[in-house]
């Protein structure tokens, strides 16, 4: 892990700090650093003192927790222009980081001192509200994640994930590159790897997608959205089985595609 200094100009790109005056930016830069991480390199572990929070310039960071049996649950995947661990600025009990964090590809981060930021927040209500806005968005995302895991089946979760990789108005076939290993995506969606692979196969057999290694072509975007809609309307909380993909399509049968 290599570290270099950070200038006020670098910091100004971070949404949390937009609108902060020059003197405050200089103070933040004095305790900030740019960090380059290799793929697989840890940033911190569960329970470590929460000394810093981070902004991702490039690459991707995985936040996770592990069970006593060693099974890893992916909590979040953090990409470029996103921050993480900023909530620790408000943790007066100093409980330490609640997750493990590691790079899952070559990454460049800006690292900021929690102690310095506490002082800045006390002086800048605008910055404080920006941080609270980010935390509110993160909380909303976690509620939606819990909703997907508890109220929807595996097909819904995977199709929703694939569609989120597209621009909102995309209507035609799109080739998406899975920059994240499939086992990580499966954990993030609370799917066993074999279930993940089976659902992908079902989607291929339904002629909705084409896969080749880490590439997935969403061949029928409208059909995927129809599948998502059918999953949403038909699944019940006490019936968490995958509904037939073929039944989601016009004239589809009620048999599973295997």
GROMACS elastic network, one bead per residue, 0.5 to 0.9 nm:
[ bonds ]
;  ai    aj funct       b0    kb
    1    35     6  0.65904   500
    1    36     6  0.56494   500
    1    37     6  0.51930   500
    1    38     6  0.71327   500
    1    41     6  0.79296   500
    2    34     6  0.80366   500
    2    35     6  0.55674   500
    2    36     6  0.53137   500
    2    37     6  0.72147   500
    3    33     6  0.61759   500
    3    34     6  0.54091   500
    3    36     6  0.66743   500
    4    33     6  0.56709   500
    4    34     6  0.50706   500
    4    35     6  0.67067   500
    4    36     6  0.87510   500
    5    29     6  0.78150   500
    5    30     6  0.82091   500
    5    31     6  0.87896   500
    5    32     6  0.69357   500
    5    34     6  0.60365   500
    6     9     6  0.82068   500
    6    10     6  0.62539   500
    6    11     6  0.72801   500
    6    29     6  0.57198   500
    6    30     6  0.78399   500
    6    31     6  0.87383   500
    6    32     6  0.61028   500
    6    33     6  0.53627   500
    6    34     6  0.60814   500
    6   110     6  0.78019   500
    7    10     6  0.52548   500
    7    11     6  0.65935   500
    7    12     6  0.88825   500
    7    25     6  0.84803   500
    7    26     6  0.76284   500
    7    29     6  0.57936   500
    7    30     6  0.84016   500
    7    32     6  0.86370   500
    7    33     6  0.89985   500
    8    11     6  0.50608   500
    8    12     6  0.62089   500
    8    22     6  0.76287   500
    8    24     6  0.89569   500
    8    25     6  0.52625   500
    8    26     6  0.56086   500
    8    27     6  0.86844   500
    8    28     6  0.77551   500
    8    29     6  0.57826   500
    9    12     6  0.52086   500
    9    13     6  0.71402   500
    9    25     6  0.83254   500
   10    13     6  0.58464   500
   10    14     6  0.77850   500
   10    29     6  0.86768   500
   10   110     6  0.88000   500
   11    14     6  0.56081   500
   11    15     6  0.89038   500
   11    17     6  0.69350   500
   11    18     6  0.85448   500
   11    25     6  0.69761   500
   11    28     6  0.80315   500
   11    29     6  0.71401   500
   11    32     6  0.87793   500
   11   110     6  0.82483   500
   12    15     6  0.75418   500
   12    16     6  0.86135   500
   12    17     6  0.58732   500
   12    18     6  0.57159   500
   12    19     6  0.82402   500
   12    20     6  0.81221   500
   12    25     6  0.74444   500
   13    16     6  0.87165   500
   13    17     6  0.75418   500
   13    18     6  0.70426   500
   13    81     6  0.87761   500
   14    17     6  0.55872   500
   14    18     6  0.65863   500
   14    55     6  0.73724   500
   14    81     6  0.73343   500
   14    82     6  0.85309   500
   14    83     6  0.85282   500
   15    18     6  0.53202   500
   15    19     6  0.88834   500
   15    81     6  0.82812   500
   15    82     6  0.87794   500
   15   130     6  0.79204   500
   16    19     6  0.86190   500
   16    20     6  0.87990   500
   16    83     6  0.87514   500
   16   127     6  0.62672   500
   16   128     6  0.85049   500
   16   130     6  0.56409   500
   16   131     6  0.60877   500
   16   134     6  0.82165   500
   17    20     6  0.55573   500
   17    21     6  0.89421   500
   17    25     6  0.78044   500
   17   127     6  0.64038   500
   17   130     6  0.81941   500
   18    21     6  0.86823   500
   18   127     6  0.79812   500
   19   126     6  0.78055   500
   19   127     6  0.78134   500
   20    23     6  0.84125   500
   20    24     6  0.64871   500
   20    25     6  0.67245   500
   20   124     6  0.76684   500
   20   126     6  0.79909   500
   20   127     6  0.70537   500
   21    24     6  0.56371   500
   21    25     6  0.64710   500
   21    26     6  0.89612   500
   22    25     6  0.50614   500
   22    26     6  0.62567   500
   22    27     6  0.87526   500
   23    26     6  0.51454   500
   23    27     6  0.63815   500
   23    28     6  0.87849   500
   24    27     6  0.50423   500
   24    28     6  0.62235   500
   24    29     6  0.86171   500
   24   120     6  0.70757   500
   25    28     6  0.50842   500
   25    29     6  0.61244   500
   25    30     6  0.87503   500
   26    29     6  0.51101   500
   26    30     6  0.64227   500
   27    30     6  0.53675   500
   27    31     6  0.73496   500
   27   116     6  0.78856   500
   27   120     6  0.87584   500
   28    31     6  0.58582   500
   28    32     6  0.62141   500
   28   112     6  0.73965   500
   28   113     6  0.78404   500
   28   116     6  0.66273   500
   28   117     6  0.73261   500
   28   120     6  0.82013   500
   29    33     6  0.75511   500
   29   112     6  0.81977   500
   30    33     6  0.83524   500
   31   111     6  0.85641   500
   31   112     6  0.66501   500
   31   113     6  0.60445   500
   31   116     6  0.73806   500
   32   110     6  0.69920   500
   32   111     6  0.54893   500
   32   113     6  0.64158   500
   33   109     6  0.82635   500
   33   110     6  0.57612   500
   33   111     6  0.52223   500
   33   112     6  0.69078   500
   34   108     6  0.70157   500
   34   109     6  0.56235   500
   34   111     6  0.61376   500
   35   107     6  0.81680   500
   35   108     6  0.57002   500
   35   109     6  0.51104   500
   35   110     6  0.61947   500
   35   111     6  0.69654   500
   36   106     6  0.75112   500
   36   107     6  0.57924   500
   36   109     6  0.64184   500
   36   110     6  0.89513   500
   37    40     6  0.82270   500
   37    41     6  0.61165   500
   37    42     6  0.82828   500
   37    43     6  0.83461   500
   37   102     6  0.86994   500
   37   103     6  0.65646   500
   37   105     6  0.81168   500
   37   106     6  0.58161   500
   37   107     6  0.51536   500
   37   108     6  0.63038   500
   37   109     6  0.79368   500
   38    41     6  0.55528   500
   38   103     6  0.67651   500
   38   104     6  0.80297   500
   38   105     6  0.65040   500
   38   107     6  0.65194   500
   38   108     6  0.89778   500
   39    42     6  0.88327   500
   39    59     6  0.89468   500
   39    60     6  0.89616   500
   39   102     6  0.79595   500
   39   103     6  0.51752   500
   39   107     6  0.73241   500
   40   102     6  0.60530   500
   40   103     6  0.52400   500
   40   104     6  0.52778   500
   40   105     6  0.69614   500
   40   106     6  0.84514   500
   41   101     6  0.87748   500
   41   102     6  0.54622   500
   41   103     6  0.54928   500
   41   104     6  0.76940   500
   41   105     6  0.88408   500
   41   106     6  0.89645   500
   42    45     6  0.74891   500
   42   100     6  0.77736   500
   42   101     6  0.58598   500
   42   103     6  0.63966   500
   43   100     6  0.78124   500
   43   101     6  0.54246   500
   43   102     6  0.53322   500
   43   103     6  0.75016   500
   44    47     6  0.86322   500
   44    48     6  0.65009   500
   44    49     6  0.88338   500
   44    50     6  0.87484   500
   44    97     6  0.77179   500
   44    99     6  0.82026   500
   44   100     6  0.58427   500
   44   101     6  0.54739   500
   44   102     6  0.72581   500
   45    48     6  0.55887   500
   45    97     6  0.69889   500
   45    98     6  0.82499   500
   45    99     6  0.64106   500
   45   101     6  0.63725   500
   45   102     6  0.86782   500
   46    49     6  0.89279   500
   46    64     6  0.88503   500
   46    65     6  0.75224   500
   46    96     6  0.72064   500
   46    97     6  0.52972   500
   46    98     6  0.52746   500
   46   101     6  0.82423   500
   47    50     6  0.80994   500
   47    95     6  0.69853   500
   47    97     6  0.50955   500
   47    98     6  0.62478   500
   47    99     6  0.75805   500
   47   100     6  0.85154   500
   48    51     6  0.85208   500
   48    95     6  0.85036   500
   48    96     6  0.51520   500
   48    97     6  0.56720   500
   48    98     6  0.85243   500
   48   100     6  0.89943   500
   49    52     6  0.87196   500
   49    94     6  0.72282   500
   49    95     6  0.73408   500
   49    97     6  0.64948   500
   50    53     6  0.78176   500
   50    85     6  0.81211   500
   50    88     6  0.63756   500
   50    89     6  0.85923   500
   50    91     6  0.89589   500
   50    94     6  0.71175   500
   50    95     6  0.77092   500
   50    97     6  0.53551   500
   50   114     6  0.75327   500
   51    88     6  0.82660   500
   51    96     6  0.83655   500
   51    97     6  0.89448   500
   51   112     6  0.84915   500
   51   113     6  0.61834   500
   51   114     6  0.55513   500
   51   115     6  0.73051   500
   52    85     6  0.74915   500
   52    86     6  0.81249   500
   52    88     6  0.81492   500
   52    89     6  0.87647   500
   52   111     6  0.63352   500
   52   112     6  0.53516   500
   52   114     6  0.50648   500
   52   115     6  0.81959   500
   53    83     6  0.74734   500
   53    84     6  0.60971   500
   53    86     6  0.52605   500
   53    87     6  0.83718   500
   53    88     6  0.75278   500
   53    89     6  0.83280   500
   53   110     6  0.85172   500
   53   111     6  0.59436   500
   53   112     6  0.54063   500
   53   113     6  0.67013   500
   53   114     6  0.64526   500
   54    82     6  0.84044   500
   54    83     6  0.54515   500
   54    84     6  0.55136   500
   54    85     6  0.66451   500
   54    86     6  0.73509   500
   54   109     6  0.64486   500
   54   110     6  0.56109   500
   54   112     6  0.61039   500
   54   113     6  0.89807   500
   55    80     6  0.78877   500
   55    81     6  0.65968   500
   55    82     6  0.57463   500
   55    84     6  0.66699   500
   55   108     6  0.87646   500
   55   109     6  0.55282   500
   55   110     6  0.50315   500
   55   111     6  0.65959   500
   55   112     6  0.82061   500
   56    59     6  0.70721   500
   56    60     6  0.73847   500
   56    61     6  0.79670   500
   56    78     6  0.74657   500
   56    79     6  0.62610   500
   56    81     6  0.55101   500
   56    82     6  0.56405   500
   56    83     6  0.62832   500
   56    84     6  0.83833   500
   56   107     6  0.75062   500
   56   108     6  0.63344   500
   56   110     6  0.64982   500
   56   111     6  0.89260   500
   57    79     6  0.81046   500
   57    80     6  0.51165   500
   57    81     6  0.58256   500
   57    82     6  0.80235   500
   57   107     6  0.74805   500
   57   108     6  0.54029   500
   57   109     6  0.53420   500
   57   110     6  0.70514   500
   58    79     6  0.70680   500
   58    81     6  0.77473   500
   58   106     6  0.79488   500
   58   107     6  0.52969   500
   58   108     6  0.51915   500
   58   109     6  0.70645   500
   59    78     6  0.86189   500
   59    79     6  0.62810   500
   59    80     6  0.64022   500
   59   103     6  0.76185   500
   59   104     6  0.77901   500
   59   105     6  0.57223   500
   59   106     6  0.56316   500
   59   108     6  0.64924   500
   59   109     6  0.85096   500
   60    77     6  0.68396   500
   60    78     6  0.55816   500
   60    80     6  0.69761   500
   60   102     6  0.87134   500
   60   103     6  0.59834   500
   60   104     6  0.59348   500
   60   105     6  0.59678   500
   60   106     6  0.76495   500
   60   107     6  0.62608   500
   60   108     6  0.88499   500
   60   179     6  0.89287   500
   60   180     6  0.84803   500
   61    76     6  0.83218   500
   61    77     6  0.58350   500
   61    78     6  0.50179   500
   61    79     6  0.65930   500
   61   101     6  0.66772   500
   61   102     6  0.56382   500
   61   104     6  0.58698   500
   61   105     6  0.76821   500
   61   107     6  0.77604   500
   62    74     6  0.70162   500
   62    75     6  0.77202   500
   62    76     6  0.61249   500
   62    78     6  0.63789   500
   62   100     6  0.80398   500
   62   101     6  0.56424   500
   62   102     6  0.54984   500
   62   103     6  0.61688   500
   62   104     6  0.64330   500
   62   184     6  0.87326   500
   63    73     6  0.87321   500
   63    74     6  0.60988   500
   63    75     6  0.54180   500
   63    76     6  0.51575   500
   63    77     6  0.63185   500
   63    78     6  0.77492   500
   63    99     6  0.61140   500
   63   100     6  0.55889   500
   63   102     6  0.68793   500
   64    72     6  0.65814   500
   64    73     6  0.55172   500
   64    76     6  0.69630   500
   64    77     6  0.89212   500
   64    99     6  0.55040   500
   64   100     6  0.52504   500
   64   101     6  0.65674   500
   64   102     6  0.86718   500
   65    71     6  0.84328   500
   65    72     6  0.58328   500
   65    73     6  0.54391   500
   65    74     6  0.67485   500
   65    75     6  0.70936   500
   65    98     6  0.81243   500
   65    99     6  0.54324   500
   65   100     6  0.60585   500
   65   101     6  0.89819   500
   66    69     6  0.78033   500
   66    70     6  0.56331   500
   66    71     6  0.53704   500
   66    73     6  0.60461   500
   66    74     6  0.87081   500
   66    99     6  0.87433   500
   66   100     6  0.84406   500
   67    70     6  0.51539   500
   67    71     6  0.52331   500
   67    72     6  0.65162   500
   67    73     6  0.79728   500
   68    71     6  0.74618   500
   72   187     6  0.74139   500
   73   184     6  0.87155   500
   73   187     6  0.56923   500
   73   188     6  0.67497   500
   73   190     6  0.76007   500
   74    77     6  0.76284   500
   74   184     6  0.69454   500
   74   185     6  0.81589   500
   74   186     6  0.88001   500
   74   187     6  0.55371   500
   74   189     6  0.82166   500
   74   190     6  0.82754   500
   75    99     6  0.81179   500
   75   142     6  0.87222   500
   75   187     6  0.86582   500
   75   188     6  0.64484   500
   76   142     6  0.88409   500
   76   188     6  0.70653   500
   77   188     6  0.81605   500
   78    81     6  0.87693   500
   78    82     6  0.63242   500
   78    83     6  0.75040   500
   78    84     6  0.73791   500
   79    82     6  0.59009   500
   79    83     6  0.85221   500
   80    83     6  0.85484   500
   83    86     6  0.69096   500
   83   134     6  0.85569   500
   84    87     6  0.78004   500
   85    88     6  0.57658   500
   85    89     6  0.81957   500
   85    97     6  0.76315   500
   86    89     6  0.58858   500
   86    90     6  0.82508   500
   86   114     6  0.78730   500
   86   131     6  0.74204   500
   86   134     6  0.86705   500
   86   135     6  0.78817   500
   87    90     6  0.58020   500
   87    91     6  0.70682   500
   87   131     6  0.81432   500
   87   132     6  0.85705   500
   87   135     6  0.67909   500
   88    91     6  0.50311   500
   88    92     6  0.83398   500
   88    94     6  0.80095   500
   88    95     6  0.88381   500
   88    96     6  0.79366   500
   88    97     6  0.75477   500
   88   114     6  0.71395   500
   89    92     6  0.79266   500
   89   114     6  0.54991   500
   89   115     6  0.74798   500
   89   117     6  0.70188   500
   89   118     6  0.60445   500
   89   121     6  0.89802   500
   90    93     6  0.88636   500
   90   118     6  0.78936   500
   91    94     6  0.56981   500
   91    95     6  0.72272   500
   91    96     6  0.86055   500
   92    95     6  0.81902   500
   93    96     6  0.86419   500
   94    97     6  0.88063   500
   95    98     6  0.79307   500
   96    99     6  0.89800   500
   97   100     6  0.75022   500
  103   106     6  0.68535   500
  103   107     6  0.65007   500
  104   107     6  0.81059   500
  104   180     6  0.75917   500
  104   181     6  0.86679   500
  105   179     6  0.85832   500
  105   180     6  0.84867   500
  112   115     6  0.88964   500
  112   116     6  0.78887   500
  112   117     6  0.76637   500
  113   116     6  0.52975   500
  113   117     6  0.62958   500
  113   118     6  0.87688   500
  114   117     6  0.50973   500
  114   118     6  0.62239   500
  114   119     6  0.88875   500
  115   118     6  0.52184   500
  115   119     6  0.67197   500
  115   120     6  0.89351   500
  116   119     6  0.53291   500
  116   120     6  0.64418   500
  116   121     6  0.88350   500
  117   121     6  0.60192   500
  117   122     6  0.85182   500
  118   121     6  0.51719   500
  118   122     6  0.63497   500
  118   123     6  0.89034   500
  119   122     6  0.52316   500
  119   123     6  0.66396   500
  119   124     6  0.88740   500
  120   123     6  0.51797   500
  120   124     6  0.60174   500
  120   125     6  0.89692   500
  120   127     6  0.78450   500
  120   128     6  0.83718   500
  121   124     6  0.50867   500
  121   125     6  0.64268   500
  121   126     6  0.82866   500
  121   127     6  0.61594   500
  121   128     6  0.51317   500
  121   129     6  0.89071   500
  121   131     6  0.89219   500
  122   125     6  0.71089   500
  122   128     6  0.78187   500
  123   127     6  0.87325   500
  123   128     6  0.88480   500
  124   127     6  0.53928   500
  124   128     6  0.63393   500
  124   129     6  0.88302   500
  125   129     6  0.61640   500
  125   130     6  0.86456   500
  126   129     6  0.52436   500
  126   130     6  0.63631   500
  126   131     6  0.88475   500
  127   130     6  0.50339   500
  127   131     6  0.63295   500
  127   132     6  0.86545   500
  128   131     6  0.52537   500
  128   132     6  0.62727   500
  128   133     6  0.86457   500
  129   133     6  0.60421   500
  129   134     6  0.86876   500
  130   134     6  0.63687   500
  130   135     6  0.87039   500
  131   134     6  0.51639   500
  131   135     6  0.62750   500
  131   136     6  0.86082   500
  132   135     6  0.50087   500
  132   136     6  0.60525   500
  132   137     6  0.86321   500
  133   136     6  0.50213   500
  133   137     6  0.62733   500
  133   138     6  0.86517   500
  134   137     6  0.51387   500
  134   138     6  0.62082   500
  134   139     6  0.86391   500
  135   138     6  0.50042   500
  135   139     6  0.61126   500
  135   140     6  0.85946   500
  136   139     6  0.50872   500
  136   140     6  0.62267   500
  136   141     6  0.86944   500
  137   140     6  0.50671   500
  137   141     6  0.62528   500
  137   142     6  0.87307   500
  138   141     6  0.50713   500
  138   142     6  0.63002   500
  138   143     6  0.87372   500
  139   142     6  0.51092   500
  139   143     6  0.62733   500
  139   144     6  0.87159   500
  140   143     6  0.51221   500
  140   144     6  0.63094   500
  140   145     6  0.86448   500
  141   144     6  0.51116   500
  141   145     6  0.61639   500
  141   146     6  0.87072   500
  142   146     6  0.61796   500
  142   147     6  0.84981   500
  143   146     6  0.51105   500
  143   147     6  0.61401   500
  143   148     6  0.87082   500
  144   148     6  0.62105   500
  144   149     6  0.86633   500
  145   148     6  0.51666   500
  145   149     6  0.62530   500
  145   150     6  0.86401   500
  145   189     6  0.82809   500
  146   149     6  0.51405   500
  146   150     6  0.60107   500
  146   151     6  0.81195   500
  147   150     6  0.53837   500
  147   151     6  0.55082   500
  147   152     6  0.73605   500
  148   151     6  0.55196   500
  148   152     6  0.51119   500
  148   153     6  0.77036   500
  148   154     6  0.89186   500
  148   156     6  0.79232   500
  148   157     6  0.63191   500
  148   189     6  0.83978   500
  149   152     6  0.59867   500
  149   153     6  0.73382   500
  149   154     6  0.81926   500
  149   157     6  0.74785   500
  149   189     6  0.71723   500
  149   190     6  0.68289   500
  150   153     6  0.81023   500
  150   237     6  0.72036   500
  150   240     6  0.85063   500
  151   232     6  0.88546   500
  151   235     6  0.76771   500
  151   236     6  0.70288   500
  151   237     6  0.52087   500
  151   238     6  0.85550   500
  151   240     6  0.76731   500
  152   155     6  0.81815   500
  152   156     6  0.61049   500
  152   157     6  0.68533   500
  152   231     6  0.74411   500
  152   232     6  0.70446   500
  152   235     6  0.64462   500
  152   236     6  0.76879   500
  152   237     6  0.73404   500
  152   240     6  0.67166   500
  152   241     6  0.89403   500
  152   242     6  0.88646   500
  153   156     6  0.54629   500
  153   157     6  0.64487   500
  153   158     6  0.89222   500
  153   231     6  0.76000   500
  153   232     6  0.89644   500
  153   235     6  0.72373   500
  153   239     6  0.85531   500
  153   240     6  0.53093   500
  153   241     6  0.61633   500
  153   242     6  0.55962   500
  153   243     6  0.80437   500
  154   157     6  0.50938   500
  154   158     6  0.61908   500
  154   159     6  0.85102   500
  154   189     6  0.78549   500
  154   190     6  0.82252   500
  154   191     6  0.67501   500
  154   195     6  0.78071   500
  154   196     6  0.77787   500
  154   199     6  0.76120   500
  154   240     6  0.82401   500
  154   241     6  0.79514   500
  154   242     6  0.63352   500
  155   158     6  0.53602   500
  155   159     6  0.60255   500
  155   160     6  0.83490   500
  155   196     6  0.86422   500
  155   199     6  0.62281   500
  155   200     6  0.87303   500
  155   203     6  0.88901   500
  155   227     6  0.86187   500
  155   228     6  0.80646   500
  155   231     6  0.76137   500
  155   242     6  0.60434   500
  155   243     6  0.77551   500
  155   245     6  0.80738   500
  156   159     6  0.52937   500
  156   160     6  0.58893   500
  156   161     6  0.84501   500
  156   227     6  0.78178   500
  156   228     6  0.56605   500
  156   229     6  0.86427   500
  156   230     6  0.89195   500
  156   231     6  0.58510   500
  156   232     6  0.72989   500
  156   242     6  0.82116   500
  157   160     6  0.52079   500
  157   161     6  0.61432   500
  157   162     6  0.87692   500
  157   189     6  0.63658   500
  157   190     6  0.88119   500
  157   191     6  0.88965   500
  157   228     6  0.87025   500
  158   161     6  0.50202   500
  158   162     6  0.62646   500
  158   163     6  0.86626   500
  158   185     6  0.88806   500
  158   186     6  0.84004   500
  158   189     6  0.71269   500
  158   191     6  0.89170   500
  158   196     6  0.77199   500
  158   199     6  0.78338   500
  158   200     6  0.83238   500
  159   162     6  0.51352   500
  159   163     6  0.61819   500
  159   164     6  0.85909   500
  159   203     6  0.88612   500
  159   224     6  0.66859   500
  159   225     6  0.80387   500
  159   227     6  0.79141   500
  159   228     6  0.65444   500
  160   163     6  0.51790   500
  160   164     6  0.61617   500
  160   165     6  0.89495   500
  160   224     6  0.86294   500
  160   225     6  0.83305   500
  160   228     6  0.68280   500
  161   164     6  0.51511   500
  161   165     6  0.68226   500
  161   185     6  0.88983   500
  161   189     6  0.82844   500
  162   165     6  0.54418   500
  162   166     6  0.74383   500
  162   176     6  0.84650   500
  162   216     6  0.88785   500
  162   218     6  0.80515   500
  163   166     6  0.54855   500
  163   167     6  0.83916   500
  163   168     6  0.84467   500
  163   218     6  0.84274   500
  163   221     6  0.78715   500
  163   224     6  0.78033   500
  163   225     6  0.78160   500
  164   167     6  0.75803   500
  164   168     6  0.78093   500
  165   168     6  0.89404   500
  165   176     6  0.72227   500
  166   169     6  0.80933   500
  166   170     6  0.64089   500
  166   174     6  0.76902   500
  166   176     6  0.79295   500
  167   170     6  0.54305   500
  168   171     6  0.88478   500
  170   173     6  0.82238   500
  170   174     6  0.81121   500
  170   221     6  0.76140   500
  171   174     6  0.87136   500
  171   220     6  0.83646   500
  171   221     6  0.58214   500
  171   222     6  0.64516   500
  172   218     6  0.81564   500
  172   219     6  0.74957   500
  172   220     6  0.69074   500
  172   221     6  0.59181   500
  172   222     6  0.77479   500
  173   209     6  0.88264   500
  173   217     6  0.66609   500
  173   218     6  0.52352   500
  173   220     6  0.59512   500
  173   221     6  0.61544   500
  174   216     6  0.82917   500
  174   217     6  0.55090   500
  174   218     6  0.52389   500
  174   219     6  0.68166   500
  174   220     6  0.87846   500
  174   221     6  0.80232   500
  175   215     6  0.67966   500
  175   216     6  0.57980   500
  175   218     6  0.62793   500
  175   219     6  0.83225   500
  176   214     6  0.85260   500
  176   215     6  0.59217   500
  176   216     6  0.54026   500
  176   217     6  0.60996   500
  176   218     6  0.75529   500
  177   180     6  0.87151   500
  177   214     6  0.59392   500
  177   216     6  0.64498   500
  177   217     6  0.86357   500
  178   181     6  0.70764   500
  178   182     6  0.77242   500
  178   213     6  0.89364   500
  178   214     6  0.51783   500
  178   215     6  0.61875   500
  178   216     6  0.74438   500
  179   182     6  0.89939   500
  179   214     6  0.73705   500
  180   183     6  0.84139   500
  180   184     6  0.66403   500
  180   185     6  0.67352   500
  180   214     6  0.85697   500
  181   184     6  0.53514   500
  181   185     6  0.65308   500
  181   186     6  0.87809   500
  181   214     6  0.80582   500
  182   185     6  0.50341   500
  182   186     6  0.60754   500
  182   187     6  0.86309   500
  182   193     6  0.78054   500
  182   196     6  0.82221   500
  182   197     6  0.88406   500
  182   214     6  0.81721   500
  183   187     6  0.62330   500
  183   188     6  0.86012   500
  183   191     6  0.89168   500
  183   192     6  0.82538   500
  183   193     6  0.59052   500
  183   196     6  0.83839   500
  184   187     6  0.51320   500
  184   188     6  0.61444   500
  184   189     6  0.86448   500
  185   189     6  0.62202   500
  185   190     6  0.85446   500
  185   191     6  0.84427   500
  185   196     6  0.87609   500
  186   189     6  0.51489   500
  186   190     6  0.60524   500
  186   192     6  0.62782   500
  186   193     6  0.58807   500
  186   195     6  0.84271   500
  186   196     6  0.60146   500
  187   191     6  0.57476   500
  187   192     6  0.70259   500
  187   193     6  0.78560   500
  188   191     6  0.76702   500
  189   192     6  0.89033   500
  189   196     6  0.89912   500
  191   194     6  0.81232   500
  191   195     6  0.61407   500
  191   196     6  0.60048   500
  192   195     6  0.51621   500
  192   196     6  0.62082   500
  192   197     6  0.87385   500
  193   197     6  0.62286   500
  193   198     6  0.86078   500
  194   197     6  0.51007   500
  194   198     6  0.61125   500
  194   199     6  0.86746   500
  195   198     6  0.50033   500
  195   199     6  0.61769   500
  195   200     6  0.85763   500
  196   199     6  0.53631   500
  196   200     6  0.63264   500
  196   201     6  0.87296   500
  197   200     6  0.51133   500
  197   201     6  0.62022   500
  197   202     6  0.86891   500
  198   201     6  0.50104   500
  198   202     6  0.62098   500
  198   203     6  0.86918   500
  198   258     6  0.79155   500
  199   203     6  0.62125   500
  199   204     6  0.85807   500
  199   242     6  0.88885   500
  200   203     6  0.51032   500
  200   204     6  0.62126   500
  200   205     6  0.86707   500
  200   209     6  0.81306   500
  200   211     6  0.83794   500
  201   205     6  0.61355   500
  201   206     6  0.85397   500
  201   257     6  0.84497   500
  201   258     6  0.72333   500
  202   205     6  0.51000   500
  202   206     6  0.61447   500
  202   207     6  0.86982   500
  202   208     6  0.88961   500
  202   245     6  0.70497   500
  202   246     6  0.88038   500
  202   256     6  0.79740   500
  202   257     6  0.54922   500
  202   258     6  0.58839   500
  203   206     6  0.50343   500
  203   207     6  0.64105   500
  203   208     6  0.54143   500
  203   209     6  0.59439   500
  203   210     6  0.83724   500
  203   224     6  0.87023   500
  203   245     6  0.72291   500
  203   257     6  0.83337   500
  204   207     6  0.50615   500
  204   208     6  0.58122   500
  204   209     6  0.50476   500
  204   210     6  0.58200   500
  204   211     6  0.75152   500
  205   208     6  0.75830   500
  205   209     6  0.83189   500
  205   257     6  0.64822   500
  205   258     6  0.73440   500
  206   209     6  0.78792   500
  206   245     6  0.70319   500
  206   246     6  0.63657   500
  206   249     6  0.85684   500
  206   257     6  0.70381   500
  207   210     6  0.74207   500
  207   219     6  0.71677   500
  207   220     6  0.74481   500
  208   217     6  0.86369   500
  208   218     6  0.64085   500
  208   219     6  0.52836   500
  208   221     6  0.74443   500
  208   223     6  0.65841   500
  208   224     6  0.64841   500
  209   216     6  0.66999   500
  209   217     6  0.54713   500
  209   220     6  0.67624   500
  209   221     6  0.86960   500
  209   224     6  0.86800   500
  210   215     6  0.82944   500
  210   216     6  0.57324   500
  210   217     6  0.50175   500
  210   218     6  0.67141   500
  210   219     6  0.65488   500
  211   214     6  0.75143   500
  211   215     6  0.58054   500
  211   217     6  0.62864   500
  211   218     6  0.87828   500
  212   215     6  0.51922   500
  212   216     6  0.64245   500
  212   217     6  0.84862   500
  213   216     6  0.78411   500
  216   219     6  0.87629   500
  217   220     6  0.87738   500
  218   221     6  0.59359   500
  218   224     6  0.81058   500
  219   223     6  0.87333   500
  219   224     6  0.88560   500
  220   223     6  0.51689   500
  220   224     6  0.62612   500
  220   225     6  0.87424   500
  221   224     6  0.50985   500
  221   225     6  0.62825   500
  221   226     6  0.86202   500
  222   225     6  0.51151   500
  222   226     6  0.61760   500
  222   227     6  0.86073   500
  223   227     6  0.60796   500
  223   228     6  0.85474   500
  223   248     6  0.79166   500
  223   249     6  0.65282   500
  223   250     6  0.86905   500
  224   228     6  0.61611   500
  224   229     6  0.85892   500
  224   248     6  0.86709   500
  224   249     6  0.88205   500
  225   229     6  0.61520   500
  225   230     6  0.86017   500
  226   229     6  0.50071   500
  226   230     6  0.61441   500
  226   231     6  0.85839   500
  226   248     6  0.63295   500
  226   249     6  0.69607   500
  227   230     6  0.51135   500
  227   231     6  0.61742   500
  227   232     6  0.85784   500
  227   245     6  0.67285   500
  227   246     6  0.86029   500
  227   247     6  0.82846   500
  227   249     6  0.68094   500
  228   231     6  0.51349   500
  228   232     6  0.61341   500
  228   233     6  0.86806   500
  228   248     6  0.81195   500
  229   232     6  0.50539   500
  229   233     6  0.62050   500
  229   234     6  0.85783   500
  229   248     6  0.82147   500
  230   233     6  0.52313   500
  230   234     6  0.59589   500
  230   235     6  0.81943   500
  230   243     6  0.86087   500
  230   245     6  0.89961   500
  230   247     6  0.83202   500
  230   248     6  0.56908   500
  230   249     6  0.89063   500
  231   234     6  0.53961   500
  231   235     6  0.56652   500
  231   242     6  0.82215   500
  231   243     6  0.68014   500
  231   245     6  0.88076   500
  231   248     6  0.78007   500
  232   235     6  0.59640   500
  232   236     6  0.87194   500
  233   236     6  0.83761   500
  234   243     6  0.79751   500
  235   238     6  0.84914   500
  235   239     6  0.65033   500
  235   240     6  0.68732   500
  235   241     6  0.80359   500
  235   242     6  0.82867   500
  235   243     6  0.75235   500
  236   239     6  0.50990   500
  236   240     6  0.68171   500
  237   240     6  0.64060   500
  239   242     6  0.87229   500
  240   243     6  0.87385   500
  242   245     6  0.81404   500
  243   246     6  0.87882   500
  243   247     6  0.77191   500
  243   248     6  0.84118   500
  243   254     6  0.85658   500
  243   256     6  0.78993   500
  244   247     6  0.52837   500
  244   248     6  0.70209   500
  244   252     6  0.89582   500
  244   253     6  0.80537   500
  244   254     6  0.58718   500
  244   255     6  0.60401   500
  244   257     6  0.72040   500
  245   248     6  0.53224   500
  245   249     6  0.73022   500
  245   252     6  0.82144   500
  245   253     6  0.87950   500
  245   254     6  0.81787   500
  245   255     6  0.82899   500
  245   256     6  0.66757   500
  245   257     6  0.69278   500
  246   249     6  0.55553   500
  246   250     6  0.84032   500
  246   251     6  0.83348   500
  246   253     6  0.55705   500
  246   254     6  0.64285   500
  246   255     6  0.69081   500
  246   256     6  0.68349   500
  246   257     6  0.67290   500
  247   250     6  0.76656   500
  247   251     6  0.74743   500
  247   253     6  0.51787   500
  247   254     6  0.50755   500
  247   255     6  0.74951   500
  247   256     6  0.84492   500
  248   251     6  0.85511   500
  248   252     6  0.65016   500
  248   253     6  0.86392   500
  248   254     6  0.88350   500
  249   253     6  0.83916   500
  252   255     6  0.86122   500
  253   256     6  0.82892   500
